[in-house]
Amino acid sequence: MNPRMAAKFDGIRVSFTGEEGAMLALGHHPTDRVIAAFLQLGDDPTITAADLTPWIAEGWAVFTEDPDPDYQWTATEAARGTPGAVAVTILHA
């Protein structure tokens, strides 16, 4: 599944995930670029790159369609090499 993301900043596709304010970017990117994309998506001038840095993690996820009409997809953490797994960068809430 190719998940539709909320926005694209500097070539990085990003979206909110869950209801706690977590964010997800497709792919593994240099930390400064992915933080800039998350800051643009979040659009909160009181949050700085230093605030986000400790909460950034790279991983892999498998995307599936979500049966809940309020959501487009669900990302499930997966190991590298899992069939259908996609590289992601996560901002934990």
Buried (B, 14 or more C-beta within 10 A) or exposed (E): EEBEBEEBBEEBBBBBBEEEEBBBBBEEBEBEBBBBBBBBBBEEEEEEEEEBEEBBEBBBBBBEEEEEEEEBBBBEEBEEEEEEBBBBBBBEE
